[in-house]
Amino acid sequence: EPNVLAGTLIAHTDAVWGLAYSGVKNHLLSCSADGTIRLWNPPEKIPCICTYNGEKGCDPAHMVASVNTGSTVIYDLETSQSVVMFSSQVESGVQSNNHINKVVSHPTLPVTITAHEDRHIKFFDNKTGKMIHSMVAHLDAVTSLAVDPNGIYLMSGSHDCSIRLWNLDSKTCVQEITAHRKKLDESIYDVAFHPSKAYIASAGADALAKVFV
């Protein structure tokens, strides 16, 4: 609708996979299948401030990104330089299933959490780049992650049709919800916490978005 659309940002040459709001200067981050991450200031005449190439957290001046090689990098938004590259031990020695589907930062601790195609969720220390913990979290690929605003719970979604709520301190599952039907071997695409109320939400391949109390 023309009366709703405030503007369009054009620069990526392939599908846009994710967006994140950066509170440092009210900027927007986008990641794309074209292999780049772009930093935007939407009101500007030339809105694209910087382009990051994936091959080259807690701190609001940093962003964290994963690339399809299975690696994760923290970038400094001010200098555009990579700060930390996370190292992950691959248990089987096979890289093909190490694809990362989602990466999130803990709101208060220097911890990054990644969701993997091989059913794992992994936790990394932002300062050292070392893996803190790795666990098989679902029966199928882990597609989505969200951390509650207080940093107490982690929520994960999977193609096994379930949403799981984890205690971040003990890394134990405290609740499981069967949320969406499978469609073409896919199920849950995204999960989210409400920023202030006790609501969670999920979106699935069955074309439904659900809100849970």
N, CA, C and O of each residue as an XYZ file, in Angstrom:
852
protein
N       0.837     -1.201      0.000
C       0.000      0.000      0.000
C       0.874      1.254      0.000
O       1.717      1.418      0.882
N       0.681      2.140     -0.981
C       1.523      3.345     -1.061
C       1.422      4.224      0.185
O       2.403      4.868      0.557
N       0.259      4.266      0.838
C       0.122      5.130      2.013
C       0.790      4.536      3.263
O       0.937      5.226      4.271
N       1.190      3.266      3.200
C       1.863      2.608      4.325
C       3.377      2.582      4.118
O       4.139      2.765      5.068
N       3.811      2.356      2.877
C       5.236      2.225      2.570
C       5.959      3.561      2.747
O       5.640      4.545      2.080
N       6.933      3.579      3.651
C       7.669      4.817      3.930
C       8.901      4.958      3.049
O       9.387      6.070      2.839
N       9.408      3.851      2.534
C      10.605      3.929      1.696
C      11.107      2.546      1.351
O      10.738      1.565      1.997
N      11.949      2.463      0.334
C      12.533      1.191     -0.097
C      14.047      1.339     -0.164
O      14.562      2.304     -0.730
N      14.752      0.377      0.418
C      16.214      0.381      0.405
C      16.688     -0.636     -0.626
O      16.436     -1.834     -0.490
N      17.374     -0.153     -1.656
C      17.812     -1.032     -2.748
C      19.328     -1.014     -2.838
O      19.939      0.044     -2.984
N      19.936     -2.212     -2.748
C      21.389     -2.347     -2.929
C      21.772     -3.803     -3.067
O      22.665     -4.135     -3.848
N      21.108     -4.693     -2.314
C      21.447     -6.111     -2.392
C      21.094     -6.666     -3.768
O      20.129     -6.234     -4.398
N      21.884     -7.620     -4.217
C      21.666     -8.197     -5.552
C      21.046     -9.594     -5.484
O      20.872    -10.251     -6.510
N      20.710    -10.049     -4.254
C      20.068    -11.354     -4.087
C      19.138    -11.265     -2.884
O      18.988    -10.200     -2.287
N      18.515    -12.383     -2.531
C      17.519    -12.412     -1.455
C      18.072    -11.833     -0.153
O      19.220    -12.090      0.208
N      17.250    -11.049      0.551
C      17.598    -10.523      1.871
C      17.109    -11.527      2.910
O      15.916    -11.823      2.983
N      18.038    -12.049      3.713
C      17.728    -13.132      4.647
C      17.386    -12.646      6.047
O      16.665    -13.330      6.773
N      17.889    -11.476      6.441
C      17.630    -11.046      7.817
C      17.861     -9.561      8.006
O      18.637     -8.939      7.281
N      17.165     -8.997      9.003
C      17.303     -7.590      9.362
C      17.531     -7.487     10.863
O      17.011     -8.298     11.628
N      18.309     -6.492     11.288
C      18.513     -6.239     12.714
C      18.630     -4.737     12.921
O      19.236     -4.031     12.116
N      18.037     -4.256     14.023
C      18.099     -2.834     14.362
C      19.319     -2.581     15.236
O      19.529     -3.285     16.225
N      20.113     -1.599     14.888
C      21.278     -1.215     15.690
C      20.955      0.077     16.420
O      20.697      1.106     15.796
N      20.970      0.017     17.755
C      20.587      1.176     18.561
C      21.652      2.240     18.679
O      21.402      3.287     19.278
N      22.847      2.010     18.122
C      23.937      2.978     18.283
C      23.536      4.334     17.706
O      23.609      5.353     18.392
N      23.119      4.341     16.455
C      22.705      5.601     15.816
C      21.396      5.398     15.048
O      21.164      6.027     14.015
N      20.546      4.511     15.570
C      19.269      4.183     14.917
C      19.473      3.700     13.488
O      18.771      4.118     12.567
N      20.439      2.819     13.324
C      20.748      2.273     12.011
C      20.123      0.896     11.843
O      19.660      0.285     12.806
N      20.119      0.420     10.602
C      19.554     -0.878     10.262
C      20.639     -1.741      9.629
O      21.457     -1.252      8.848
N      20.641     -3.036      9.972
C      21.567     -3.988      9.364
C      20.783     -4.993      8.537
O      19.713     -5.438      8.954
N      21.299     -5.351      7.378
C      20.654     -6.371      6.550
C      21.708     -7.368      6.083
O      22.856     -7.004      5.827
N      21.295     -8.652      5.975
C      22.204     -9.663      5.439
C      21.524    -10.330      4.249
O      20.303    -10.486      4.220
N      22.332    -10.720      3.272
C      21.769    -11.154      1.998
C      22.494    -12.364      1.436
O      23.638    -12.655      1.787
N      21.783    -13.064      0.545
C      22.373    -14.189     -0.186
C      23.459    -13.730     -1.153
O      24.169    -14.560     -1.721
N      23.598    -12.421     -1.345
C      24.676    -11.936     -2.212
C      26.034    -11.948     -1.490
O      27.047    -11.536     -2.056
N      26.044    -12.429     -0.224
C      27.294    -12.567      0.523
C      27.715    -11.318      1.273
O      28.833    -11.257      1.787
N      26.840    -10.315      1.348
C      27.207     -9.080      2.043
C      26.239     -8.767      3.173
O      25.098     -9.226      3.198
N      26.749     -7.955      4.121
C      25.933     -7.343      5.165
C      26.011     -5.848      4.914
O      27.089     -5.318      4.644
N      24.887     -5.168      5.000
C      24.890     -3.721      4.759
C      24.351     -2.971      5.981
O      23.393     -3.397      6.626
N      24.998     -1.846      6.275
C      24.574     -0.964      7.357
C      23.876      0.242      6.740
O      24.428      0.901      5.859
N      22.640      0.535      7.212
C      21.802      1.567      6.599
C      21.445      2.669      7.591
O      21.256      2.419      8.782
N      21.358      3.887      7.075
C      20.684      4.974      7.783
C      19.533      5.404      6.873
O      19.708      6.265      6.011
N      18.341      4.796      7.068
C      17.252      4.929      6.084
C      16.859      6.353      5.678
O      16.547      6.563      4.505
N      16.857      7.351      6.588
C      16.416      8.692      6.147
C      17.374      9.404      5.203
O      16.976     10.359      4.536
N      18.633      8.962      5.130
C      19.626      9.661      4.310
C      19.340      9.533      2.813
O      18.665      8.605      2.366
N      19.870     10.489      2.056
C      19.701     10.470      0.595
C      20.422      9.255      0.014
O      19.896      8.596     -0.884
N      21.622      8.952      0.518
C      22.330      7.705      0.169
C      22.315      6.842      1.432
O      23.202      6.965      2.276
N      21.311      5.972      1.566
C      21.089      5.306      2.857
C      22.112      4.242      3.242
O      22.290      3.973      4.430
N      22.794      3.628      2.264
C      23.741      2.562      2.585
C      25.059      3.169      3.050
O      25.776      3.793      2.267
N      25.374      2.979      4.336
C      26.571      3.575      4.917
C      27.799      2.723      4.649
O      28.869      3.240      4.327
N      27.633      1.398      4.786
C      28.799      0.523      4.704
C      28.378     -0.865      4.246
O      27.256     -1.300      4.504
N      29.284     -1.557      3.567
C      29.047     -2.930      3.127
C      30.142     -3.824      3.707
O      31.332     -3.532      3.586
N      29.718     -4.911      4.336
C      30.654     -5.870      4.923
C      30.648     -7.133      4.088
O      29.597     -7.594      3.644
N      31.830     -7.687      3.878
C      31.947     -8.954      3.169
C      32.169    -10.048      4.205
O      33.111     -9.971      4.993
N      31.310    -11.066      4.213
C      31.355    -12.115      5.218
C      32.667    -12.865      5.275
O      32.941    -13.508      6.289
N      33.495    -12.820      4.240
C      34.765    -13.544      4.265
C      35.852    -12.777      5.023
O      36.641    -13.419      5.717
N      35.932    -11.603      4.946
C      37.015    -10.896      5.612
C      36.789    -11.169      7.140
O      37.560    -10.692      7.973
N      26.955     -8.357     19.656
C      27.067     -8.921     21.013
C      26.504     -7.977     22.015
O      25.500     -7.263     21.999
N      27.199     -8.128     22.666
C      26.700     -7.392     23.828
C      26.966     -5.903     23.656
O      26.171     -5.063     24.077
N      28.101     -5.590     23.028
C      28.458     -4.202     22.800
C      27.604     -3.652     21.666
O      27.605     -4.216     20.572
N      26.866     -2.552     21.905
C      25.994     -2.023     20.842
C      26.746     -1.501     19.630
O      26.146     -1.290     18.577
N      28.058     -1.288     19.764
C      28.854     -0.848     18.610
C      29.359     -2.030     17.793
O      30.120     -1.843     16.844
N      28.949     -3.235     18.146
C      29.353     -4.432     17.424
C      28.142     -5.093     16.793
O      27.014     -4.919     17.254
N      28.384     -5.851     15.735
C      27.348     -6.725     15.186
C      27.952     -8.105     15.037
O      29.167     -8.252     14.906
N      27.099     -9.118     15.058
C      27.565    -10.487     14.875
C      26.869    -11.068     13.659
O      25.670    -10.866     13.467
N      27.624    -11.794     12.833
C      27.072    -12.365     11.602
C      27.657    -13.740     11.368
O      28.801    -14.014     11.730
N      26.855    -14.606     10.756
C      27.358    -15.927     10.372
C      27.300    -16.049      8.858
O      26.462    -15.433      8.200
N      28.213    -16.861      8.315
C      28.261    -17.068      6.869
C      28.109    -18.558      6.574
O      28.260    -19.394      7.464
N      27.808    -18.883      5.306
C      27.422    -20.258      4.994
C      28.580    -21.263      5.025
O      28.387    -22.438      4.715
N      29.775    -20.805      5.396
C      30.876    -21.742      5.627
C      30.795    -22.348      7.022
O      31.547    -23.265      7.351
N      29.868    -21.825      7.851
C      29.731    -22.312      9.214
C      30.500    -21.482     10.230
O      30.551    -21.841     11.407
N      31.103    -20.371      9.791
C      31.843    -19.522     10.727
C      31.010    -18.309     11.139
O      30.088    -17.898     10.434
N      31.358    -17.747     12.301
C      30.663    -16.591     12.851
C      31.693    -15.525     13.203
O      32.766    -15.832     13.722
N      31.353    -14.256     12.914
C      32.301    -13.146     13.083
C      31.613    -11.992     13.796
O      30.440    -11.709     13.555
N      32.368    -11.317     14.694
C      31.899    -10.059     15.281
C      32.615     -8.915     14.569
O      33.838     -8.927     14.426
N      31.840     -7.928     14.127
C      32.395     -6.741     13.473
C      32.194     -5.510     14.355
O      31.215     -5.414     15.096
N      33.130     -4.580     14.264
C      32.996     -3.276     14.904
C      32.310     -2.341     13.915
O      32.814     -2.124     12.813
N      31.162     -1.786     14.301
C      30.392     -0.943     13.380
C      31.076      0.397     13.102
O      30.829      1.018     12.068
N      31.933      0.838     14.019
C      32.595      2.121     13.818
C      33.766      1.994     12.835
O      33.944      2.841     11.960
N      34.558      0.931     12.988
C      35.764      0.785     12.167
C      35.558     -0.128     10.960
O      36.390     -0.170     10.054
N      34.422     -0.872     10.956
C      34.098     -1.841      9.894
C      35.059     -3.025      9.855
O      35.092     -3.761      8.869
N      35.840     -3.215     10.918
C      36.802     -4.315     10.963
C      36.236     -5.498     11.742
O      35.413     -5.325     12.642
N      36.689     -6.710     11.386
C      36.292     -7.878     12.165
C      37.077     -7.878     13.475
O      38.279     -7.611     13.489
N      36.379     -8.182     14.581
C      36.984     -8.133     15.913
C      37.311     -9.543     16.401
O      38.414     -9.801     16.883
N      36.345    -10.453     16.271
C      36.508    -11.828     16.758
C      35.950    -12.802     15.729
O      34.872    -12.578     15.177
N      36.684    -13.886     15.470
C      36.180    -14.995     14.666
C      35.992    -16.176     15.610
O      36.931    -16.584     16.294
N      34.776    -16.726     15.649
C      34.497    -17.827     16.568
C      35.026    -19.135     16.017
O      34.913    -19.421     14.825
N      35.612    -19.931     16.915
C      36.106    -21.243     16.519
C      35.171    -22.302     17.084
O      34.818    -22.263     18.262
N      34.769    -23.252     16.237
C      33.839    -24.300     16.652
C      34.415    -25.653     16.285
O      34.790    -25.894     15.138
N      34.480    -26.535     17.279
C      34.931    -27.890     16.987
C      33.813    -28.631     16.273
O      32.677    -28.654     16.748
N      34.126    -29.236     15.137
C      33.138    -30.023     14.398
C      33.313    -31.478     14.815
O      34.322    -32.113     14.507
N      32.292    -32.002     15.533
C      32.415    -33.315     16.157
C      32.690    -34.421     15.141
O      33.537    -35.283     15.375
N      31.984    -34.399     14.022
C      32.109    -35.481     13.049
C      33.252    -35.260     12.072
O      33.649    -36.169     11.344
N      33.776    -34.040     12.066
C      34.811    -33.714     11.095
C      34.230    -33.400      9.734
O      34.979    -33.181      8.782
N      32.903    -33.373      9.616
C      32.239    -33.084      8.344
C      31.650    -31.686      8.411
O      30.865    -31.391      9.312
N      32.015    -30.819      7.472
C      31.568    -29.425      7.489
C      30.190    -29.231      6.877
O      29.555    -28.202      7.110
N      29.710    -30.202      6.096
C      28.512    -29.978      5.284
C      27.268    -29.686      6.117
O      26.409    -28.918      5.684
N      27.154    -30.286      7.314
C      25.986    -30.064      8.148
C      26.203    -28.979      9.186
O      25.399    -28.844     10.108
N      27.276    -28.199      9.056
C      27.586    -27.174     10.048
C      26.952    -25.829      9.694
O      27.303    -24.801     10.274
N      26.028    -25.838      8.753
C      25.361    -24.610      8.311
C      24.647    -23.936      9.474
O      23.929    -24.593     10.228
N      24.841    -22.624      9.625
C      24.211    -21.853     10.702
C      22.953    -21.191     10.164
O      22.999    -20.467      9.170
N      21.819    -21.445     10.835
C      20.536    -20.889     10.403
C      20.165    -19.595     11.114
O      19.391    -18.797     10.585
N      20.711    -19.378     12.312
C      20.360    -18.176     13.081
C      21.479    -17.877     14.063
O      22.103    -18.788     14.606
N      21.729    -16.590     14.287
C      22.711    -16.169     15.286
C      22.095    -15.042     16.116
O      21.521    -14.104     15.562
N      22.216    -15.133     17.452
C      21.681    -14.092     18.337
C      22.718    -13.749     19.402
O      23.598    -14.551     19.715
N      22.596    -12.537     19.953
C      23.471    -12.098     21.034
C      22.693    -12.047     22.334
O      21.516    -11.686     22.349
N      23.354    -12.408     23.429
C      22.741    -12.269     24.751
C      22.622    -10.782     25.065
O      23.548    -10.027     24.766
N      21.497    -10.326     25.668
C      21.303     -8.881     25.873
C      22.245     -8.246     26.891
O      22.480     -7.040     26.831
N      22.792     -9.031     27.828
C      23.642     -8.429     28.869
C      25.015     -9.081     28.986
O      25.957     -8.433     29.440
N      25.152    -10.338     28.592
C      26.431    -11.040     28.710
C      27.161    -11.085     27.366
O      26.509    -11.049     26.323
N      28.496    -11.161     27.360
C      29.252    -11.247     26.098
C      29.201    -12.653     25.511
O      30.220    -13.333     25.393
N      27.991    -13.071     25.146
C      27.767    -14.432     24.653
C      26.987    -14.377     23.339
O      26.020    -13.627     23.211
N      27.418    -15.178     22.370
C      26.712    -15.337     21.102
C      26.215    -16.771     21.004
O      26.917    -17.709     21.383
N      24.992    -16.936     20.489
C      24.367    -18.256     20.392
C      24.010    -18.511     18.935
O      23.456    -17.641     18.263
N      24.334    -19.721     18.441
C      24.072    -20.058     17.042
C      23.204    -21.307     16.931
O      23.324    -22.237     17.728
N      22.323    -21.312     15.920
C      21.440    -22.452     15.632
C      21.933    -23.137     14.375
O      22.219    -22.476     13.376
N      22.037    -24.460     14.416
C      22.695    -25.203     13.339
C      21.776    -26.208     12.650
O      20.822    -26.726     13.230
N      22.107    -26.455     11.397
C      21.382    -27.427     10.582
C      21.505    -28.843     11.148
O      20.627    -29.679     10.936
N      22.590    -29.107     11.863
C      22.832    -30.463     12.399
C      22.187    -30.686     13.776
O      22.619    -31.562     14.524
N      21.143    -29.889     14.116
C      20.328    -30.022     15.334
C      20.969    -29.422     16.581
O      20.400    -29.500     17.670
N      22.150    -28.823     16.428
C      22.864    -28.281     17.584
C      22.523    -26.810     17.838
O      22.154    -26.072     16.925
N      22.658    -26.411     19.099
C      22.750    -25.009     19.500
C      24.114    -24.853     20.162
O      24.491    -25.662     21.009
N      24.862    -23.800     19.772
C      26.202    -23.590     20.321
C      26.308    -22.207     20.950
O      25.685    -21.249     20.492
N      27.106    -22.125     22.002
C      27.304    -20.892     22.758
C      28.776    -20.503     22.684
O      29.656    -21.346     22.859
N      29.045    -19.202     22.419
C      30.418    -18.723     22.250
C      30.692    -17.525     23.153
O      29.806    -16.717     23.432
N      31.949    -17.432     23.604
C      32.418    -16.281     24.377
C      32.866    -15.203     23.393
O      33.759    -15.438     22.579
N      32.247    -14.020     23.466
C      32.561    -12.943     22.515
C      33.982    -12.405     22.671
O      34.547    -11.856     21.726
N      34.556    -12.561     23.858
C      35.889    -11.998     24.090
C      36.993    -12.900     23.540
O      37.961    -12.419     22.951
N      36.839    -14.211     23.735
C      37.895    -15.142     23.322
C      37.605    -15.822     21.990
O      38.520    -16.314     21.330
N      36.308    -15.851     21.586
C      35.926    -16.552     20.367
C      35.800    -18.053     20.557
O      35.544    -18.783     19.599
N      35.979    -18.524     21.798
C      35.926    -19.965     22.079
C      34.487    -20.428     22.322
O      33.648    -19.668     22.807
N      34.222    -21.682     21.974
C      32.907    -22.261     22.228
C      32.791    -22.609     23.714
O      33.669    -23.260     24.281
N      31.693    -22.164     24.334
C      31.447    -22.421     25.753
C      30.690    -23.730     25.936
O      30.985    -24.516     26.836
N      29.702    -23.949     25.059
C      28.817    -25.106     25.240
C      28.195    -25.470     23.889
O      27.946    -24.604     23.050
N      27.955    -26.753     23.701
C      27.285    -27.240     22.488
C      26.313    -28.330     22.899
O      26.650    -29.184     23.719
N      25.107    -28.310     22.338
C      24.112    -29.324     22.715
C      23.222    -29.677     21.529
O      22.898    -28.822     20.706
N      22.832    -30.943     21.453
C      21.806    -31.353     20.497
C      20.479    -30.898     21.075
O      20.067    -31.372     22.134
N      19.803    -29.978     20.386
C      18.653    -29.295     20.971
C      17.313    -29.750     20.406
O      16.282    -29.574     21.055
N      17.309    -30.338     19.198
C      16.062    -30.728     18.545
C      16.258    -32.035     17.781
O      17.363    -32.570     17.704
N      15.155    -32.533     17.219
C      15.190    -33.762     16.428
C      15.439    -33.485     14.950
O      15.621    -34.412     14.160
N      15.448    -32.206     14.579
C      15.692    -31.794     13.195
C      16.458    -30.477     13.244
O      16.825    -30.019     14.326
N      16.701    -29.866     12.100
C      17.465    -28.620     12.030
C      16.884    -27.550     12.947
O      15.667    -27.374     13.010
N      17.757    -26.837     13.658
C      17.337    -25.695     14.478
C      17.325    -24.479     13.567
O      18.364    -24.085     13.038
N      16.151    -23.884     13.382
C      15.995    -22.827     12.381
C      16.027    -21.423     12.962
O      16.368    -20.466     12.267
N      15.668    -21.297     14.248
C      15.459    -19.960     14.789
C      15.769    -19.918     16.278
O      15.641    -20.916     16.987
N      16.183    -18.726     16.738
C      16.511    -18.508     18.147
C      16.017    -17.135     18.571
O      15.918    -16.220     17.754
N      15.708    -16.998     19.855
C      15.406    -15.694     20.444
C      15.761    -15.759     21.921
O      15.546    -16.779     22.575
N      16.311    -14.657     22.448
C      16.608    -14.558     23.872
C      15.635    -13.562     24.480
O      15.397    -12.496     23.911
N      15.061    -13.910     25.654
C      14.095    -12.988     26.258
C      14.818    -11.719     26.718
O      16.018    -11.764     26.989
N      14.106    -10.587     26.811
C      14.759     -9.299     27.098
C      15.563     -9.284     28.394
O      16.486     -8.481     28.534
N      15.224    -10.170     29.357
C      15.956    -10.220     30.622
C      17.156    -11.153     30.578
O      17.929    -11.218     31.533
N      17.316    -11.879     29.468
C      18.463    -12.753     29.314
C      18.411    -14.016     30.159
O      19.450    -14.600     30.465
N      17.195    -14.450     30.544
C      17.051    -15.645     31.389
C      16.739    -16.882     30.543
O      17.219    -17.979     30.830
N      15.930    -16.691     29.500
C      15.487    -17.823     28.684
C      15.924    -17.682     27.230
O      16.011    -16.580     26.689
N      16.195    -18.831     26.614
C      16.445    -18.930     25.178
C      15.293    -19.724     24.569
O      14.894    -20.754     25.114
N      14.763    -19.258     23.454
C      13.723    -19.991     22.741
C      14.280    -20.443     21.399
O      14.949    -19.678     20.705
N      13.998    -21.689     21.040
C      14.465    -22.219     19.755
C      13.306    -22.832     18.989
O      12.382    -23.389     19.581
N      13.364    -22.724     17.668
C      12.372    -23.340     16.789
C      13.075    -24.291     15.841
O      14.251    -24.109     15.526
N      12.348    -25.315     15.381
C      12.986    -26.345     14.566
C      12.018    -26.886     13.516
O      10.803    -26.718     13.615
N      12.597    -27.541     12.504
C      11.778    -28.251     11.523
C      11.171    -29.526     12.104
O      10.451    -30.232     11.398
N      11.445    -29.838     13.380
C      10.762    -30.960     14.032
C       9.390    -30.550     14.577
O       8.743    -31.315     15.292
N       8.951    -29.322     14.228
C       7.625    -28.768     14.577
C       7.536    -28.262     16.011
O       6.448    -27.897     16.456
N       8.630    -28.228     16.741
C       8.546    -27.817     18.143
C       9.256    -26.503     18.410
O      10.237    -26.145     17.759
N       8.706    -25.789     19.415
C       9.385    -24.652     20.025
C       9.862    -25.142     21.387
O       9.100    -25.764     22.127
N      11.111    -24.866     21.717
C      11.626    -25.257     23.029
C      12.144    -24.034     23.776
O      12.814    -23.169     23.213
N      11.810    -23.994     25.062
C      12.246    -22.909     25.942
C      13.349    -23.459     26.841
O      13.170    -24.484     27.498
N      14.492    -22.770     26.866
C      15.666    -23.242     27.603
C      16.036    -22.260     28.700
O      15.984    -21.046     28.504
N      16.413    -22.797     29.864
C      17.011    -21.979     30.907
C      18.470    -21.743     30.511
O      19.236    -22.695     30.369
N      18.853    -20.480     30.333
C      20.189    -20.175     29.823
C      21.287    -20.506     30.822
O      22.420    -20.792     30.436
N      20.952    -20.468     32.101
C      21.952    -20.754     33.119
C      22.301    -22.239     33.152
O      23.473    -22.614     33.139
N      21.260    -23.082     33.195
C      21.489    -24.525     33.305
C      21.545    -25.230     31.949
O      21.939    -26.394     31.873
N      21.148    -24.521     30.862
C      21.086    -25.085     29.505
C      20.118    -26.273     29.435
O      20.329    -27.207     28.660
N      19.061    -26.232     30.245
C      18.063    -27.307     30.246
C      16.753    -26.831     29.640
O      16.395    -25.658     29.750
N      16.040    -27.753     28.998
C      14.750    -27.433     28.382
C      13.674    -27.409     29.467
O      13.488    -28.392     30.184
N      12.971    -26.288     29.584
C      11.944    -26.155     30.617
C      10.525    -26.241     30.046
O       9.570    -26.432     30.800
N      10.378    -26.103     28.734
C       9.053    -26.217     28.117
C       9.193    -26.536     26.632
O      10.120    -26.077     25.964
N       8.251    -27.332     26.136
C       8.217    -27.668     24.708
C       6.789    -27.499     24.207
O       5.840    -27.945     24.853
N       6.640    -26.855     23.054
C       5.329    -26.643     22.434
C       5.387    -27.158     21.003
O       6.281    -26.786     20.243
N       4.433    -28.018     20.629
C       4.288    -28.401     19.220
C       3.453    -27.315     18.558
O       2.278    -27.139     18.881
N       4.068    -26.589     17.630
C       3.469    -25.332     17.181
C       2.953    -25.337     15.746
O       1.906    -24.746     15.481
N       3.645    -25.980     14.816
C       3.280    -25.869     13.401
C       3.353    -27.229     12.710
O       4.119    -28.108     13.106
N       2.547    -27.375     11.683
C       2.584    -28.593     10.871
C       3.746    -28.500      9.878
O       4.201    -27.411      9.529
N       4.205    -29.655      9.439
C       5.260    -29.697      8.429
C       4.682    -29.438      7.046
O       3.558    -29.838      6.743
N       5.464    -28.764      6.214
C       5.117    -28.577      4.817
C       6.407    -28.682      4.016
O       7.323    -27.882      4.206
N       6.485    -29.651      3.133
C       7.690    -29.897      2.324
C       8.924    -30.046      3.216
O       9.982    -29.483      2.936
N       8.765    -30.825      4.307
C       9.849    -31.113      5.259
C      10.341    -29.894      6.035
O      11.410    -29.939      6.643
N       9.579    -28.816      6.019
C       9.945    -27.635      6.793
C       8.817    -27.299      7.763
O       7.660    -27.642      7.523
N       9.163    -26.627      8.860
C       8.128    -26.328      9.847
C       8.252    -24.909     10.386
O       7.608    -23.997      9.867
N       9.068    -24.703     11.418
C       9.129    -23.389     12.067
C      10.258    -22.559     11.456
O      11.401    -23.008     11.369
N       9.915    -21.346     11.037
C      10.888    -20.449     10.412
C      11.457    -19.411     11.380
O      12.617    -19.018     11.257
N      10.644    -18.968     12.343
C      11.121    -17.909     13.233
C      10.364    -17.948     14.551
O       9.217    -18.392     14.617
N      11.039    -17.468     15.613
C      10.421    -17.344     16.934
C      10.799    -15.985     17.514
O      11.821    -15.410     17.141
N       9.969    -15.468     18.432
C      10.243    -14.149     19.007
C       9.594    -14.011     20.378
O       8.534    -14.578     20.646
N      10.262    -13.238     21.246
C       9.701    -12.822     22.527
C       9.121    -11.425     22.381
O       9.680    -10.599     21.660
N       8.002    -11.144     23.057
C       7.515     -9.771     23.156
C       8.498     -8.989     24.026
O       8.986     -9.532     25.017
N       8.808     -7.724     23.688
C       9.823     -6.980     24.447
C       9.454     -6.677     25.897
O      10.339     -6.434     26.717
N       8.148     -6.687     26.230
C       7.781     -6.341     27.610
C       6.704     -7.246     28.215
O       6.622     -7.369     29.437
N       5.879     -7.879     27.376
C       4.803     -8.728     27.903
C       5.181    -10.201     27.813
O       6.116    -10.567     27.100
N       4.450    -11.043     28.539
C       4.746    -12.487     28.599
C       4.129    -13.214     27.409
O       3.347    -14.148     27.582
N       4.488    -12.776     26.189
C       4.012    -13.418     24.966
C       5.213    -13.946     24.179
O       6.291    -13.350     24.181
N       4.997    -15.083     23.506
C       5.974    -15.547     22.518
C       5.240    -15.781     21.207
O       4.023    -15.969     21.192
N       5.982    -15.769     20.111
C       5.349    -15.933     18.798
C       6.215    -16.811     17.910
O       7.425    -16.927     18.102
N       5.559    -17.427     16.934
C       6.279    -18.255     15.971
C       5.646    -18.113     14.595
O       4.465    -17.792     14.471
N       6.450    -18.357     13.562
C       5.979    -18.336     12.178
C       6.428    -19.620     11.501
O       7.562    -20.063     11.678
N       5.516    -20.224     10.710
C       5.834    -21.534     10.158
C       5.588    -21.692      8.676
O       4.997    -20.833      8.022
N       6.062    -22.819      8.163
C       5.893    -23.154      6.751
C       4.430    -23.434      6.409
O       4.059    -23.451      5.236
N       3.595    -23.656      7.438
C       2.163    -23.877      7.209
C       1.402    -22.566      6.994
O       0.171    -22.542      7.010
N       2.158    -21.467      6.792
C       1.613    -20.134      6.506
C       0.873    -19.523      7.688
O       0.033    -18.641      7.508
N       1.185    -19.994      8.907
C       0.561    -19.453     10.105
C       1.578    -18.729     10.967
O       2.742    -19.123     11.043
N       1.123    -17.665     11.617
C       1.889    -17.006     12.691
C       1.071    -17.192     13.950
O      -0.131    -16.925     13.957
N       1.708    -17.646     15.016
C       0.987    -17.949     16.258
C       1.572    -17.150     17.417
O       2.783    -16.940     17.491
N       0.703    -16.708     18.318
C       1.125    -16.018     19.543
C       0.676    -16.866     20.723
O      -0.476    -17.294     20.793
N       1.604    -17.105     21.658
C       1.325    -17.924     22.841
C       1.462    -17.074     24.096
O       2.335    -16.211     24.187
N       0.582    -17.334     25.065
C       0.625    -16.611     26.342
C       1.351    -17.480     27.374
O       1.505    -17.072     28.525
